[in-house]
Amino acid sequence: RGTRRGGVLVRAEEHLPSLLLREGGTLAALVAARRLAPLDEAGTRQGVRLAVTLLECMKHGFNATGAAEVLCVHPQTVRYRLGQLHEMFDFDIEDPEIRLEMMLLLHTWIQRRGG
């Protein structure tokens, strides 16, 4: 199914992550709060910094150089933050089986904290 946006037909299936976050926002926020609780424990500023770093690392296949370019930091800074993130979570943050879930939850978590 599709809808019209500005006179152009838009296929809903091409925008599922956005729709899920908008329409299932409450559920996504609840899951994000539980799954990403260690980021809250780091404090808002540091938590957002780490969440954005993790999201960019996931987008770049955990290539620190690629993520660093987008984040405008040195690759070693990205590696340091990844080390912190690995210590924070009780699951493998680089597991490809959970990557989509984590990316959706990170978007939700960051949005709710004004990042």
C-alpha positions, 0 to 999 in steps of 0.5 A: 500500500502507498499514500500520497505525499505532496502529490507523489505516491510513496510506498509505505514498505520503503519507509518501514523504519520511519513508520515503525518509529512514528506509529509504534513510538511508545512501544519502541521507547519502552523497549529502548529504555530497557535495552539501552539502559546503560546509556542512561546510566552514563548521563544524558550528554555522554549517553547521547554521544555514545549512542550516536557513535554506536549508531554511526559505527553500525551504519559503517560496519564498525569501521572506525575511520568511516564513523569518525569522518561523519562524527568529525572526530579522530578514529581513535576516539571512535575506538575508545568509545566503542571500548566503553560501549562493549563494557556497558552492555551485557550482549555483543553490540556488533552482533549482526543478528541484532543490528537492525533492532539496535539501530531502530532503538538507538534512533528512538533513544536519541530522539527522546533525549534531544540528540 
